[in-house]
Amino acid sequence: MPVPIIETCRKRKRKPKVYNLQRFGEEEFPVNRNGSFRDNIRVFLRDFAEVEDYNIRGMPVWCTLLSHETKNSVIPLYTIEEEVVRSSEPYCDHCKCTGWSNHFVSKRKYHFVIPIDTEWNLPLEDDVFDLQTHLLHGLIHTNGFGHLICVNGFEGGSRYLCGREIVDLWDRVCTNLGARMITVEDLSKKRSLDLRLLYGVAYGHSWFGRWGYKFCRGSYGVTKNDYESAIELLGSLELDQIVFDFSEHKQSREIKKIFRYYRGMSEGHLKTFKDLLGFMLIIKSHAPQTSKLHVAPPPSPDFPHQKRSNRLFLKKSDVLENEKSLGYKSYSIVAANLGSRWPVRRLEYAAEVIVESLKEMKARKQNGMTRQDVRDAARLLIGDTGLLDYVLKSMNNVVVGNVLVRRYVDPMTRILHYTIQELDDATKLIEPKKEPALEVIPLRVVTESKPGADVHGDLQLLYTNVLLNYPESESVRSATQAILDSKHFVKEWPLWDNNDKIFRFVCRIDPSLIDLRTEQITELPPGELVTVSLQATVFDLKQAIEDTFRDTYCILTNFVVNEIDELKEDGDDRKVLFGRLESCSALTVRGFGIDMESELKFQGGCETWMVKCVCRARDDDGERMISCDVCEVWQHTRCCGIDDSDTLPPLYVCSNCCEDFADQQKKVLQPKYEFPNADHMLLIEAGDDYFGGESSCLGMMFPSESFLSEQFIL
């Protein structure tokens, strides 16, 4: 729990400077706004942060203290520098899902973290990057491109910070550090309402739109035009038409009363559904807060005989004792709900390999291995390090076979360890809970009072019925789904050109220097920002470009510039730039020394895999996928007819491969066998079950609406 500022400062070796939360990033942040993020972050860590006396997996940690005057508490903003070359996860999954797979791999990542309230006085742990409970977690690569990973305000359990305050702080930090583009996956909710849908219809943008975030990329093949058309369609629904369309439904009376009430309040100015939602949200923001039930704080991890303020770490024995009464999940259940692009069977196989490595170590009377040792041992059988890292993240208090896998952080070395324990019959496994199906919520359930008494209840009724369950209108439902499938938004900062003492250029490597034919990349990465003085010569510019590229990207460590296309006619490197180039212009650079043999080339990784789904998606968008075991092409499980709650089949064959297989077999069997009523020929024994329009044969899933009733031996 947060404590007064003066008590926190006493616990540090020297009295640190404390900055005001609401003003940090404005008057107290004198970094060079015309400089690059690469330079500004160093100034920030030197002048506005204090290095901690511990590290995270060998990565240094800095802390900036921010005071919340009205709460009389100090808030730690941690900055962690991650060197990609030494990282177990050099590639960025957020870049892949955002469409930035073509970006060069930066040498460093900077994580900005504000932990949950109850951990403000505790040091960070090794799993800090994996947690989704942080009030703030942002990541910025050395080149200034980054991601807002999670924001949790009052809705996320914080008692001191709301989501608006957190994003305000993040936006000021990004602006002053010189960030170029920041993405966010908008999953924000207000109780049960998706804000990207509610705000999209009411205001034409998501909740993050108030800070300038715009559509970046849609899932399931949704384009920017699809997104804008969907918002326009839902927002332009006329209220009178909605009343008419619901006239034969039981919600008609309640919807009509809500429309009449708010129209009367606005003196008849509400014509469309967009007008109504915007007006209701304004009223809601000015409505008095209703009293809430007081909820007891979560139990402290400390034990009664020890005070929290005097304890920074938990002993391993305490953790194990405290977890004896807990139930444990089977890893098969955990893997099925991860939504990974790897099939569940591959995750389970990797987990089994990891457990076998731990068993071998235990047989040598050494119970427990470090994360790196486990990873190295498993690599003897599995070469996909990304898969191993993904599985290791999810293995904590899970059961694999008859073995319980746990992990803990050694309080002395701060290194993550994995242990196993044989299970007995008394061990309790947690069964997965099935989510109830979404149903139309009648007005009497949502609110028990007349319209206007509970604005949120009125919003929830309109959201549930008009947006999610509009009667007999495929266009409205498709528009709603398109907005819900648009989760990735981006904010771009324009280049500042208010300094007449420097030149700023965006430099990009000539495409001919990079052979894209051998890569899963369709376009070159964005250019890098380079600054020089007004007195700089052509030679000075080349030197600055080399220094910038070498310090920023892994494959350009030895890059040498020998030509700039825009200065081809100026053969003398001693000529000054003034009068030859305009500031903020784009330059194309030629040279040599690019390490194209390195695995750390593009954020998309070095794996060769293809996405080709029926929804028009051609790249990873972060949604759950399955790979065809014949052609190895990835498709969305939703597009293949597999619900998110369903376990992935052990063997899957896509419809294209089924058609090819059927055509081949027809040629082999003709004229002896004919299949006049079958869409695809399937090898199925009589009496085999089929489900959901997909036939099952020996653990194989074939997309087909029919199946054969007799066995064919080929």
N, C-alpha and C positions, 0 to 999 in steps of 0.2 A: 504494500500500500504506500502511496506517495507520502512523503514527510515534508515539513517546512523546509524552505530553502537553506536556512542557516545550519540545520542539522546535517543535510547532505553535504554541504561544503566542508564541514568539520571532518568528515570521513576521508577527505582527500589529502594527499601529502602537502599540497600547497593550495592556497585559496584560488579557485578558478574564477574566471569572469562569467557572469550569468547574463544572458541576453533576454530581452523581452520577446515573448512568443509572438505577440501580435505585430510587432514592428521589425522582427528579425528578417533581414533580406531587403530592407528599405534604407533607412538612414545609417544603420550600423554594419553595412556590408560593402565597403569601398573596394571591390575588386574591379578589374578592367573589363567592362561590359563589351568592349570591342575585341577582346582577346578570345582565344579558343577555350573550350572546356578543359582540355588537357593542361593548359597553363593555370587556369583559374582554380582548379581543384587543389593544386599544390599550394597556392596562396591561402585558400580556405583552410586547409589542414594545418598550415603553419601558424596562421594568425587567429583562427576562430575555433580551434579544437585542441583538446588536450589528449595526448596519447595515453592509452590505458596500459597497466602493468601486466597484461595477459594478451593472448592472441587466440584466434579462431583457426584451427588447423594450420597453424603457421602464418596466418594472415594478420597484419597489424590492425588494431582497432583504435579509433579516436572517438572522443565524446565531446559534444557541445551541449551546454546546459541552458535550457530555456525556461524562463519563469512565467507562470500563469498567475497574474496578479490577483484575479478574483478568486482563485482556488487556493492561493497561498502555498503553492507546491512548485517543485522544480521538475522539469521534464527532460530526460536525456535523449538527445539525437545522436545516434551512433553512426559512424562512417567506417566502413570496412573495405580495405583495398585487396582485391583478389587478383593475383597474377595468373593469367590464363595458362601459361606454360606449366605451372605447377598444380593447376586445378584438376580435380577428378572429373569435372564437367566443363571442358573448354568451350563447347558450343552453347549457344543460347537458344533454348526452346521457345522463349518469347519472341525472338526474332523470326524463327521458323513459322510460328503461328500467325505472325503479323504480315508475312510476305517479304521479310528482309533476309531470306536465305542467301541472297546474292551479296550481302555485305561481307567485306573482309573481316576475319577474326581479329578483334582488338587485343592488344597485349594486356590490358587491365580492365577490370570492372570495378565500379564503386557502388557499394550497397549503402543505402541510407535507411536506418531502422529506428523506429520508436516502439519499444516493446509494449505489451499489455500493462495496465496499471500496476498489477501486483508484482511485476518484475522490474520496476524502475530502479530498485535499489540492489539488484542482483546482477552479476556479470553475465554476459551472453554465453550461450552454450554452442556446441559444435553443430547442432541441427538448426541453427538460427535461420538459415536460408530456406528450410523446408516448411517452416511454420506459417500458417495462414491466420494466426491470432494476433499478429502485430497490429498496432494502431496505424503504423505506416511502414511500408517496405517498398522502396524505389531502387531501381538499378540504372546506372548510366555507364555506357561504354566510353572508352577513352576518346572516341571520335565525336562524342556529344549526342549520340543516339541512345535512347534508353526506354525504360518501361516503368510505369506505376503498377506494381504487382498487387498490392492489397491496401485497402483503407478500411479501418473499423472504428467507427465513432460510438455514439450512444447505442445505436442498433447492434453494434458488435460487442457490447459489454463494457465499454469505457464509462467511467463516472465523471471524467474530467474534461474530455475533449469530444467535440462533435465532428462529424465528417467534414463539414464546411471549413472549420478551423484547420483541420489536418491538410486538406487539399490546398487551402490558401497558403499555408506554410510551404508545402511542396512546390507550388507554382512560383513563389518568390525565390526559393532556392534555385530552381531550374533556370529561371530568368537571369539571375545574377551570376550564376556559374557559367552561362553561355551554352546551355543545352540547345541542340538543333531541332530534334524531333523526339517526342515522348509519346508512347502508346499506352493505352489502358484497356483492359478487358472489363467492360462494364457489366458487372453482375449485381449491382446495387439494388436493394429492395427496401421498401418501406412497409414493414410488416409482411404481408403476402403479395404486395404489388411490385412488379418489375418496373423500376423507374425509367428504364430505357424505352419502354412502351408507353407508360403514362406521360412522361415528359416529352417523348417524341411526338405524340399526338397533340399535346397541349401547347408546346412551344416550338416544335419543329426540330428539336435537338435533344440529346440525352441529358442526364443530370450533370455530367461533366462538361456539357456544352457551355455552361456559364463561365468556364475558364478557357474556352476557345478550342475544346476538343471536337473534332469533326469526324465524319465517317472515314474509316481507313480500309476496312476489309470485312466482308460478310462471310459467314459460314454457309456451308451447303450451296455454294455457288451464287449467293446473293451479291449482286453488284450495287454500285452506288446509285445507279438509275433505278434499280428495283427498290432500294431503300427509300429514296426520295419520293417515288411514285406511291409507295405504300403509305407514307406519312401524309401525302397530299390526299389520298383516297379516304383514309380514316378521318382526317381532320375536316374534310369537306362534307361529311355526312350531315344532312339537314335534320334538325331535331324533329320536325313534323314528319319526315319520312321514317325516322326511327320509331316514332309512336305508331305509325301506320303498320310497319313491318312486325311490331310486337303486339298488334291488336288481338291476335288469337292466342297469345301466350299468357300464362298466369302472372308473369312479371309486369304485364302491361300497365296495370293500375299503379303500381309503385313507381315505375319509371315516369309515367305521366305526372304523378304528384311531384316528383323531384324536379322535372323540367319546369312545371308551373311555378314552383316555389322560387327557384333561382332566376327564372325569367322575370318574375315580379320584383325580385330584389335588384336586378340590373335595369329595371324599367324598360324591359323589352328589347334590350340590345343583343341578346344572345340568339344567334341564328343557326350556327353549326355546332357540331360536337367539339371542335377545337375551342370555340368561344366558351362553351360551357365548362370544359375541363380547366381551362386557364383561369376562368373566374372562380371556380371552386377551390383551386389551389391557392389563389390569392386570399380568399376568405379563410382557408385553413391555416395559412401562415400567420394570420392576425388573430386567430381564435384563441381564447384563454386555454392554457394547458389544463387538462383534466388530471385529477389526482390519480396517482399510480400506487399499486400495491408495493409495499416495501419488501424487498427480497433479501434474504440473508446472504452475506458475501460468501464466495466459494471457500471451502475449507483450506486453510493454509497447509502447505506441504511440510511445515515444521511440526515437531512433536511438542507436547505440553511442557516438557521440562527444559525446552530450549527456546529462546526468543529469536524472532526473525531478524532483528537488527544486529544481532551478534553472530549470525550464521549466513555464510555465503554459499556453501555447498552442502549437499546431502550425501551421506555415506552410502556406499553401494548396499550394505546390509540393511539400511533403513528403507531404501527403495524396494528391495526385494520383499522385506517384511510387510511393507505397506500395500504391496500388490498381491499378497497371498489370497485375499478375499475376492479379487477381481475375476471376471470371466475372460476367456481368451477366444479370439476369432480364428477360425481356420483360414489359412492363407489362400485357399481356393476361393473362399468368399470374398476376401479382401481383393484378390487379383481381379475377380469378376466385376468389381465395382470401381476399379481404378480408372476405367475409361482410357486405357493405354492404347497406343497404336500398335503395340506388340500383342499378338494373340495370347489369350489366357494360358494356353498350354505351354507357351514359351516362358512366360513368367513363372509358372509352376515348376518347369524343368530347371530354370535358373535357381529358384529357391531350394530345390532338392540338391543341386550341386553345392550350393553354399552350406547347406546343413551337413552334407557328407564331409566337407572340408572341416567344419567345426567338430564333427564326430572323430575324425582322424586326430585332430589336435587334443581332444579330450582323452582319446585312447593313450596318448602320451603323457597323461596325467597333468595336462595343462588346460584348465577349463577357461576358455575365453581367448579371443583373437582380436587384434586391432582391425579397424575397418580396412586399412590398406592391405594387411596380411590376408584377410578373407578375400578381398578382391583379387589379389595376386594368385591365390590358390585356385579360385574359380576360373581364372582366365586360362588355365591349362586345358579346360574343356569347353569354355565359351569365349570366343574371341570378341564378341560384341560388348565393349566396355560400357557403352551407353545403356544397354540392357541391364548389365550387372549393377551399375550405379542406381538405376531406376528401382530395381528390386530391393537393393540394400536400404533405400530410403523408406520403403514400405514395410520392412521387417522389424517389428517391435511388438512384443506380446502377441505373436501369432504362432499358430500350430501348423507344423509341416510333418505329416505322417503322425508319429507318436511322440514328437519332440516339440518342446516349447522354445521359441527363439526370443531372446531379449537383448536389449542393448542398453548401455549406460556410458556415462562420461567419467573417466578416471579423474578424481578431484586433484590429483597431483600433477599429472601430465596434460590434462585437458584433452585427451585423445579418446575417441569413440571406440568402445569395445563391444563385441557380440559374444553371447554365451548361449548355451543350450541346456535344457533340463528335460529328463524323461518324465512323461506324464503318467499319472495313475488314473484309475477309474473315477476318482472323485473330482477330477478337474472339470470345470464347467465351461462349455463352449457357448459363446454368444451367437444366437441365431439371427440372421438378417431380418429386419422388419420390412414388410411390404408397404410401400407408400399407397395411401388410398387414392382411388381414381378421382380426378377432378370432376366435380358436379356443379350444376347451376345452383347457386346459393340463393334461396328465397329471401325476400326482404325481412321477413320475421326472424330469420336467423342472424342476418348481418346487423340489423338495428331494430330496436324495440320502440323507437320514438318516431315522431314525425320528421319530415325532411327538414334539414337545417340544424337539428339538435346535435347530430353527429356527422360532421362533414366527411370524416374518413369513412364512416359506414356508407354514406351515399356514394362516395367515390368507389368503394369496393364493390357495391352492387352494380354500378355502371361498368366498371372494369370487367367484372366476371361475366355479365350478360351481354353487353354491347360489343366489347372487344374480343372476348374469348368464345362466346356462344351466340353469335349473331344468327338469327334463324334464316335458313335456306339462302345463304349468300356465300358462295365459294370465294368470290373476290375479296370480301371483307376478311374471311378467315385466312386466306392466302397472304393478304397484306399484314395481318397481325403476326403471322408466322415469320414473314420476311423481316419485320422489325425485331422480333425476339431472336432471330438468327443473326442479327447484326450486333455483334458484341465488341468488336475491335474499333477503337477510336484513337485519333492521333492529334497532337498539337504540334504545330511547326512554328519556330521562332524565325522571323526574317533576319537577314544580315543587317547589323547596324552599320550605318555609314555617316555617323555624326562626328567623326574624328578626322580632322583635316591634316593630321600629322602622320598618318600611316596609310599604307595600301593594304587592302584585303582582297584575297583571291580564293576562288574555289577551284582546286586543282584535281584533275582526274587523269588516270593513266590511260594512254592510248589503247583502244580495244585490241589492236593487233598484237600487243604484248601478252595478252592472256587468251589462250585457246579455249573458248567456251564450248567447243564441240565435244570435248571430253568431260564436261561438267554438267551437272543437273541445274545449270544456271542459264537464264534467258537474257539477262541484261547485266551490265557492269554495275559495281557498287557506286554510291554517291561520291562526289568529290570531297576532298579534305580541305578545311579552312587553313589558309596560310597568310601570315601578316608580315610585312616588311615596312621599313621607314620610307619617307618620301625621297630620301637621298640614295636609296638602294639602287644598285646596278643589276644588270641581268645576271651576273655571277652571284650576287647576294641573294637574288630570288631563287636561283637553282639550289644554292646551299640551304636556304630556308625550307624549300620543298623536300630535299633529302632528309633534313633533320626531322621534319614533321612526320613524313612517312615512316622513317625508321623507328621513331618513338611511339608510333600509333599502332602499326599492324605487324603481325607475326611474320608474314611472308615477305615483308619489305625491309627487313633488318639490314640488308646489304644493298639496298637500292641506290643506284647512281643515275642522276639526271644528265642527259647529254643534249637534249633539245626540247624546246617549247614551241608548239606549232604556231602560236600567235606571234612569235618573235623570230620566225625563220629568216626573215629578210635582214635582221640585225645580227650579223655574224660576229660582231665584237661584243664579248661578255662584259667589257668595261663601260659600256654605255649605260646611262641612267634610265630608269623606268619612266620617270616623269615625262609626260607628253606622248608616250608610246602606248600605255595601257590605262584603262579606267578602273578605278577601285570597284570591287565587288563583281568583277567580270569573271567568267569561267575560262580556265586554261586547260589545254590538253598537253600532257607531259609524255615524253619518250625517254627511255633509258634502258638499263639492264640491271641484273642482280635480283630479279624476282624469283623466289624459291617456290616454284610450282610443284616441286616434289614433296613439299611439306603437307602433312595432314591438316594443319591449321590454316586452311585457305579461306573457305567460306563458312558462314554461320550455319548453312544447311548441312554441314558435315561431309564426310568423305564416303558415306554409304550411297550406293546406287539403288534407289527405290523410286517407284513411280506411283502417283495418285491419278486415277482416271475414273471418276464416279459419274453416275447418270445425272447428278445434279449440276454438272459442268465444273465441279471443283477439280483443279489440276495441281493442287499443292496442299500441304498439311495446313489445316486451319484450326487445329486444337481439338476437334471433335473426335468422338470415338470411331475407330476404323477397324477394318478386318482385311486381311490379305488373302487373295486367292492362292491356294496351294498348288495351282498349275501354272498360271501366268505370273504370279507374285505381284499383281497389281492391287493397290490399296483402294478400298471404297468405304464410304460411311456405313456403319451398321444400320443406321436409321433408313438409309436409302435401300439397303438390302432386305428390309423387312424384319430386322432384329431389334427388339426393344432394348432400351438402355438397362432395363432390369433383368434381361435374359442373359444367361451364360453363353459365351461364344462357343460354337461347335468345335470339336477337336479337329475337324477337317472340313474345309469350305472350298467350293468350286463356284466361280462366278457364272453368270448366265451366258456370257460369250463363250467360255470354255465348254459349257454344257451343250451349247448349240453346235460347236465344232465337233464335240465328241459324238453327238447324235448323228450328225451328217456322216461322219466316218463309219459309224456302226451300221447305218442304213445301207451304205455301199457294200459293206462286208456281208450283211445278212440277206440282202435282196437276191433272188425273188422269194426266198423261203419265208421271210417274215415281213409283214407290213404293219405300219402303225398309223392308221388313218385318223385316230382321235387323240394322239399324243403330241404335245408341243415339243417335248424333249424325250429321248429314249433313256430310260434309267434302269440300272441293274438292281431290281428289287425282288425279294422273295415274296411269295403270297402271304398275305396277312400282316405285312409290315405296316407300322403306324405312320401317319403323316400329320403334320401340325402346321397351322398358319399358312396353308397353301404351299408348303415346302416339304418335299419328300425326303425321308431319311433312309439311308442305306449304309450299314456298317460304319456308323459314325460320320458319314459324309452328308453335307447339306447341298442340295441341288435346287436352285430357283426354278420351280416348275409348278404348274397348277394341276397336273395330273400325274398318275403313276401307273405302272403296269401291274397286273395281278398274277403274272406267271413268271417263272424264273428262266432266264436265258443263260446258257452256258456257251461262252465264246472261246 
